[in-house]
Amino acid sequence: MSKLFLLEDDLCLLNGLSFAFQKADHDLDIARTLQEAETLWQEGKYDLLVLDVSLPDGSGFEFCKKVRLISQIPIMFLTASDAETSIIMGLDMGGDDYITKPFKLAVPMSRINALLCRSRHFQKSSGEPCSDGIVLQLLEGRAYKNGTPIDLTAAEYKLLRLFMEQGDRIRIQWQQSPCQSPDC
């Protein structure tokens, strides 16, 4: 089951997409404003983002830019903004796909499945260790928890990297000291 994030303010479209995503066995979180989106993004781990461009308090483009600073999660724009400049801008800023309204529901569903498939394959071969919402970006030497940067010293980063890369080989064992006196 994939966890999708939908940023859309149109209630009719939300209902249809929600039904289709859940029917396709995707877990879905919904935000209707940029502010809601930023809160949800901080709290969750997602496999794919679906963003509308025109929102009551901003733009899906703004949200995409923030996400791209820290994540390579697949992003699909699903919007009525069909101007060539908008499409180019959305793709150039890091969107992986751009679908304009109106559309037949099978089209975004098929494209979402393709993006998820490529993303899973890339994650397996990317070499970026991840566990429980923590992702290490090895080339940048940074760690993130649910998309939020973790402030670590160099030694802490090296230990975290060691534990995450060798987690299947490292076992921590607790052994009680043979000395029973309180002075040990």
Secondary structure, DSSP 8 states (H G I E B T S, - for coil): -EEEEEE---HHHHHHHHHHHHHTTEEEEEESSHHHHHHHHHH---SEEEE-SEETTEEHHHHHHHHHTT----EEEEES---HHHHHHHHHTT-SEEEESS--THHHHHHHHHHHHHHHHHHHHS---EETTEEEETTTTEEEETTEE----HHHHHHHHHHHHSTTT--------S--STT-
